[in-house]
Each structure stands twice: as structure tokens, then as C-alpha cells.
Amino acid sequence: MSLEAIQKVTEAEQAARERRAEAAEEAKRIVADAERGGRQLIADARAKAEQDCRAMLADAEAQAQKKAERTLADSAAQCEALKQDARKRLDKAAGLIVGRVGSS
């Protein structure tokens, strides 16, 4: 083989080594970018999930508050109805007591 042919083969081998090194560096960069992008996606998803969770919790608390207010209002109305019923019977009960005390 001539010196020129050997030199061309050596240059081709060197160029191939350089391309492989460049490809390996490019692959490392692509992997690093993908990992960085993946971490960002995870962080974004976690932040959105936390935001959604806070919104659902606030909604549940608001609904619970409304239900508690309705329950308290219903209980207050029932108490008032019982008081009014008791007041109506108070005169009759007092009359019975006076009648028994008076007859003894």
C-alpha cells in the first residue's frame, strides 16, 4: 500500500473517531436535556396537582360550611317550634296544677 493510501486510511479513521466522539457528546447532551425536561414536567405536574388539591379542599370546606349553616338553621327552627308548642301547653299545664292544688 502506498504512503498516500495509508495516510488517507489514517485520516478516515481519525475522522470516524472524531464523529463518534461528537455523536457521544451529542447523545449526552440529548439525555441531559431530556432529563431536565422530565424533571420540569414532574415539577409542573406536582404544582398543578397541589393547586387542584387546594381548590378541591376549599370547595369541600365551602360546601361543608353551607351544610353546617343549613343544619343549624333547621335545628334553630325546630327548637323555636318546640318552644312555641311548649308555650301553648304552659297555660293548660298551669291550669291543671292550680286545679289540683285548689281541690286538695
N, CA, C and O of each residue as an XYZ file, in Angstrom:
416
protein
N       0.838     -1.174      0.000
C       0.000      0.000      0.000
C       0.885      1.240      0.000
O       1.917      1.279      0.670
N       0.484      2.218     -0.733
C       1.290      3.416     -0.855
C       1.125      4.290      0.385
O       0.153      4.165      1.129
N       2.060      5.145      0.580
C       2.050      6.065      1.718
C       0.817      6.950      1.677
O       0.227      7.257      2.713
N       0.440      7.348      0.501
C      -0.741      8.194      0.340
C      -2.016      7.442      0.755
O      -2.892      8.029      1.390
N      -2.127      6.202      0.417
C      -3.291      5.391      0.785
C      -3.338      5.185      2.289
O      -4.407      5.259      2.895
N      -2.189      4.927      2.891
C      -2.120      4.753      4.348
C      -2.536      6.044      5.040
O      -3.251      6.020      6.042
N      -2.089      7.156      4.505
C      -2.438      8.454      5.083
C      -3.937      8.706      4.976
O      -4.541      9.228      5.912
N      -4.540      8.347      3.858
C      -5.980      8.522      3.684
C      -6.756      7.628      4.656
O      -7.757      8.056      5.230
N      -6.303      6.410      4.836
C      -6.962      5.491      5.779
C      -6.842      6.045      7.192
O      -7.809      6.015      7.953
N      -5.675      6.546      7.546
C      -5.446      7.114      8.881
C      -6.345      8.332      9.090
O      -6.944      8.496     10.153
N      -6.431      9.176      8.073
C      -7.299     10.358      8.166
C      -8.767      9.953      8.290
O      -9.521     10.556      9.053
N      -9.159      8.948      7.549
C     -10.553      8.473      7.615
C     -10.852      7.890      8.996
O     -11.930      8.105      9.550
N      -9.872      7.137      9.556
C     -10.060      6.581     10.899
C     -10.146      7.701     11.927
O     -10.966      7.639     12.842
N      -9.322      8.709     11.787
C      -9.340      9.849     12.714
C     -10.674     10.601     12.600
O     -11.262     10.987     13.610
N     -11.138     10.801     11.384
C     -12.419     11.489     11.173
C     -13.558     10.676     11.784
O     -14.479     11.234     12.380
N     -13.487      9.349     11.630
C     -14.520      8.489     12.210
C     -14.500      8.576     13.735
O     -15.553      8.633     14.369
N     -13.285      8.586     14.331
C     -13.183      8.717     15.799
C     -13.763     10.050     16.264
O     -14.451     10.114     17.282
N     -13.482     11.105     15.516
C     -13.997     12.427     15.879
C     -15.525     12.466     15.778
O     -16.198     13.035     16.637
N     -16.069     11.845     14.705
C     -17.536     11.799     14.554
C     -18.170     11.000     15.685
O     -19.223     11.371     16.202
N     -17.512      9.883     16.072
C     -18.039      9.084     17.191
C     -18.011      9.896     18.486
O     -18.961      9.856     19.267
N     -16.927     10.628     18.712
C     -16.822     11.452     19.917
C     -17.886     12.553     19.911
O     -18.516     12.829     20.932
N     -18.074     13.175     18.747
C     -19.110     14.210     18.630
C     -20.501     13.618     18.849
O     -21.345     14.225     19.508
N     -20.729     12.440     18.296
C     -22.025     11.770     18.470
C     -22.256     11.411     19.933
O     -23.370     11.541     20.440
N     -21.195     10.955     20.618
C     -21.327     10.617     22.042
C     -21.640     11.869     22.855
O     -22.466     11.826     23.767
N     -20.990     12.977     22.530
C     -21.266     14.239     23.226
C     -22.693     14.705     22.948
O     -23.389     15.171     23.849
N     -23.114     14.575     21.709
C     -24.482     14.962     21.339
C     -25.496     14.082     22.078
O     -26.523     14.569     22.550
N     -25.200     12.794     22.171
C     -26.092     11.885     22.891
C     -26.180     12.278     24.360
O     -27.265     12.282     24.942
N     -25.028     12.609     24.963
C     -25.032     13.050     26.370
C     -25.866     14.316     26.537
O     -26.611     14.453     27.507
N     -25.736     15.241     25.583
C     -26.499     16.489     25.650
C     -27.990     16.205     25.521
O     -28.800     16.780     26.248
N     -28.349     15.323     24.603
C     -29.760     14.976     24.405
C     -30.325     14.329     25.666
O     -31.437     14.653     26.082
N     -29.568     13.419     26.275
C     -30.022     12.760     27.513
C     -30.177     13.789     28.626
O     -31.170     13.773     29.353
N     -29.207     14.679     28.763
C     -29.279     15.717     29.805
C     -30.491     16.620     29.594
O     -31.198     16.953     30.545
N     -30.725     17.016     28.339
C     -31.891     17.850     28.033
C     -33.186     17.113     28.352
O     -34.115     17.692     28.915
N     -33.243     15.826     27.989
C     -34.450     15.037     28.266
C     -34.679     14.890     29.771
O     -35.812     14.995     30.240
N     -33.611     14.651     30.523
C     -33.750     14.536     31.981
C     -34.218     15.858     32.583
O     -35.086     15.875     33.456
N     -33.649     16.948     32.123
C     -34.040     18.273     32.611
C     -35.512     18.535     32.265
O     -36.279     19.019     33.098
N     -35.888     18.211     31.033
C     -37.286     18.384     30.629
C     -38.221     17.496     31.434
O     -39.312     17.922     31.812
N     -37.801     16.264     31.697
C     -38.617     15.354     32.503
C     -38.800     15.867     33.923
O     -39.900     15.816     34.473
N     -37.717     16.359     34.513
C     -37.823     16.922     35.869
C     -38.767     18.120     35.890
O     -39.539     18.299     36.832
N     -38.695     18.939     34.839
C     -39.588     20.100     34.763
C     -41.039     19.666     34.633
O     -41.924     20.240     35.268
N     -41.284     18.643     33.803
C     -42.652     18.131     33.661
C     -43.184     17.600     34.987
O     -44.341     17.832     35.337
N     -42.345     16.895     35.711
C     -42.754     16.372     37.020
C     -43.063     17.518     37.974
O     -44.071     17.494     38.681
N     -42.194     18.518     37.990
C     -42.416     19.668     38.874
C     -43.706     20.394     38.506
O     -44.470     20.793     39.385
N     -43.946     20.565     37.207
C     -45.168     21.235     36.763
C     -46.408     20.423     37.146
O     -47.404     20.974     37.614
N     -46.332     19.104     36.939
C     -47.469     18.241     37.276
C     -47.730     18.265     38.781
O     -48.883     18.301     39.213
N     -46.669     18.246     39.575
C     -46.816     18.281     41.033
C     -47.450     19.607     41.472
O     -48.335     19.623     42.327
N     -46.996     20.709     40.888
C     -47.551     22.023     41.239
C     -49.026     22.105     40.857
O     -49.838     22.635     41.616
N     -49.372     21.583     39.685
C     -50.776     21.594     39.256
C     -51.625     20.728     40.169
O     -52.740     21.104     40.529
N     -51.097     19.565     40.546
C     -51.840     18.677     41.443
C     -52.062     19.352     42.796
O     -53.151     19.254     43.362
N     -51.061     20.023     43.312
C     -51.207     20.728     44.589
C     -52.239     21.850     44.467
O     -53.058     22.050     45.364
N     -52.191     22.573     43.357
C     -53.162     23.656     43.136
C     -54.579     23.079     43.047
O     -55.509     23.613     43.651
N     -54.738     21.991     42.292
C     -56.049     21.353     42.175
C     -56.534     20.848     43.533
O     -57.711     20.971     43.871
N     -55.612     20.282     44.299
C     -55.965     19.772     45.624
C     -56.438     20.915     46.530
O     -57.437     20.779     47.236
N     -55.722     22.033     46.506
C     -56.138     23.181     47.327
C     -57.511     23.684     46.897
O     -58.337     24.041     47.737
N     -57.751     23.711     45.594
C     -59.054     24.174     45.093
C     -60.167     23.223     45.519
O     -61.238     23.665     45.935
N     -59.915     21.907     45.414
C     -60.939     20.933     45.827
C     -61.195     21.018     47.330
O     -62.337     20.910     47.776
N     -60.133     21.210     48.106
C     -60.288     21.319     49.556
C     -61.083     22.566     49.909
O     -61.957     22.516     50.776
N     -60.796     23.677     49.256
C     -61.536     24.914     49.508
C     -63.003     24.736     49.140
O     -63.886     25.209     49.856
N     -63.267     24.061     48.032
C     -64.647     23.808     47.611
C     -65.361     22.919     48.627
O     -66.506     23.182     48.994
N     -64.683     21.874     49.074
C     -65.288     20.974     50.063
C     -65.567     21.706     51.370
O     -66.607     21.492     51.994
N     -64.648     22.562     51.783
C     -64.863     23.333     53.009
C     -66.045     24.282     52.857
O     -66.846     24.432     53.780
N     -66.156     24.917     51.707
C     -67.276     25.830     51.470
C     -68.601     25.066     51.495
O     -69.575     25.529     52.089
N     -68.637     23.903     50.856
C     -69.861     23.090     50.871
C     -70.192     22.629     52.287
O     -71.355     22.633     52.689
N     -69.170     22.233     53.038
C     -69.397     21.800     54.421
C     -69.926     22.958     55.265
O     -70.808     22.770     56.102
N     -69.387     24.144     55.042
C     -69.843     25.326     55.778
C     -71.311     25.613     55.469
O     -72.095     25.894     56.376
N     -71.685     25.543     54.187
C     -73.084     25.783     53.811
C     -74.004     24.738     54.437
O     -75.087     25.065     54.923
N     -73.563     23.478     54.422
C     -74.382     22.416     55.002
C     -74.526     22.616     56.504
O     -75.606     22.419     57.061
N     -73.434     23.007     57.161
C     -73.489     23.255     58.602
C     -74.446     24.417     58.906
O     -75.208     24.358     59.871
N     -74.404     25.458     58.091
C     -75.305     26.591     58.298
C     -76.758     26.176     58.103
O     -77.629     26.592     58.868
N     -77.029     25.349     57.075
C     -78.403     24.867     56.862
C     -78.860     24.003     58.037
O     -79.996     24.119     58.498
N     -77.973     23.142     58.512
C     -78.313     22.271     59.639
C     -78.601     23.106     60.885
O     -79.561     22.835     61.606
N     -77.779     24.109     61.137
C     -78.008     24.980     62.295
C     -79.322     25.740     62.157
O     -80.066     25.884     63.127
N     -79.605     26.223     60.956
C     -80.854     26.954     60.736
C     -82.054     26.021     60.931
O     -83.049     26.411     61.540
N     -81.961     24.790     60.413
C     -83.050     23.821     60.592
C     -83.247     23.493     62.071
O     -84.377     23.414     62.552
N     -82.149     23.307     62.780
C     -82.233     22.992     64.216
C     -82.829     24.162     64.994
O     -83.639     23.963     65.899
N     -82.428     25.373     64.640
C     -82.979     26.550     65.315
C     -84.477     26.654     65.059
O     -85.241     26.994     65.963
N     -84.902     26.362     63.828
C     -86.332     26.410     63.511
C     -87.091     25.331     64.299
O     -88.183     25.592     64.802
N     -86.532     24.149     64.406
C     -87.182     23.086     65.177
C     -87.263     23.450     66.659
O     -88.274     23.199     67.314
N     -86.197     24.040     67.175
C     -86.214     24.485     68.576
C     -87.305     25.520     68.805
O     -88.041     25.456     69.790
N     -87.399     26.458     67.900
C     -88.415     27.507     68.038
C     -89.815     26.903     67.980
O     -90.698     27.311     68.734
N     -90.021     25.933     67.091
C     -91.328     25.276     67.003
C     -91.640     24.544     68.313
O     -92.768     24.595     68.803
N     -90.646     23.869     68.871
C     -90.860     23.179     70.156
C     -91.164     24.168     71.280
O     -92.014     23.901     72.129
N     -90.475     25.304     71.289
C     -90.733     26.325     72.313
C     -92.158     26.863     72.193
O     -92.861     27.024     73.191
N     -92.569     27.136     70.960
C     -93.928     27.654     70.766
C     -94.968     26.625     71.202
O     -95.968     26.975     71.828
N     -94.735     25.373     70.874
C     -95.646     24.308     71.286
C     -95.681     24.219     72.812
O     -96.746     24.043     73.404
N     -94.520     24.339     73.442
C     -94.462     24.272     74.907
C     -95.187     25.473     75.527
O     -95.862     25.321     76.545
N     -95.059     26.651     74.933
C     -95.753     27.835     75.462
C     -97.267     27.662     75.385
O     -97.999     28.057     76.292
N     -97.725     27.058     74.275
C     -99.170     26.819     74.143
C     -99.674     25.889     75.242
O    -100.783     26.062     75.747
N     -98.872     24.920     75.602
C     -99.289     23.950     76.620
C     -99.066     24.457     78.050
O     -99.608     23.898     79.003
N     -98.270     25.513     78.190
C     -97.945     26.035     79.509
C     -99.200     26.504     80.244
O     -99.364     26.209     81.428
N    -100.086     27.227     79.563
C    -101.312     27.708     80.206
C    -102.174     26.542     80.682
O    -102.718     26.566     81.786
N    -102.289     25.519     79.830
C    -103.089     24.351     80.191
C    -102.475     23.629     81.386
O    -103.184     23.207     82.300
N    -101.137     23.491     81.371
C    -100.451     22.817     82.483
C    -100.606     23.606     83.760
O    -100.812     23.028     84.827
N    -100.511     24.933     83.665
C    -100.668     25.765     84.861
C    -102.082     25.639     85.396
O    -102.293     25.581     86.607
N    -103.053     25.596     84.489
C    -104.454     25.419     84.923
C    -104.651     24.086     85.613
O    -105.350     24.031     86.625
N    -104.081     23.034     85.123
C    -104.194     21.717     85.766
C    -103.580     21.737     87.150
O    -104.142     21.187     88.097
N    -102.424     22.372     87.263
C    -101.733     22.429     88.571
C    -102.561     23.227     89.564
O    -102.725     22.823     90.715
N    -103.081     24.360     89.115
C    -103.907     25.199     90.007
C    -105.164     24.430     90.394
O    -105.596     24.486     91.545
N    -105.746     23.721     89.448
C    -106.948     22.948     89.739
C    -106.684     21.862     90.763
O    -107.531     21.640     91.628
N    -105.577     21.189     90.711
C    -105.236     20.116     91.659
C    -104.906     20.687     93.015
O    -105.284     20.128     94.045
N    -104.189     21.821     93.017
C    -103.841     22.431     94.298
C    -105.101     22.995     94.961
O    -105.274     22.914     96.177
N    -105.954     23.556     94.144
C    -107.188     24.141     94.670
C    -108.153     23.091     95.187
O    -108.899     23.376     96.123
N    -108.176     21.907     94.631
C    -109.115     20.867     95.046
C    -108.592     20.062     96.216
O    -109.341     19.272     96.789
N    -107.351     20.228     96.588
C    -106.868     19.427     97.711
C    -107.010     20.104     99.031
O    -106.641     19.537    100.059
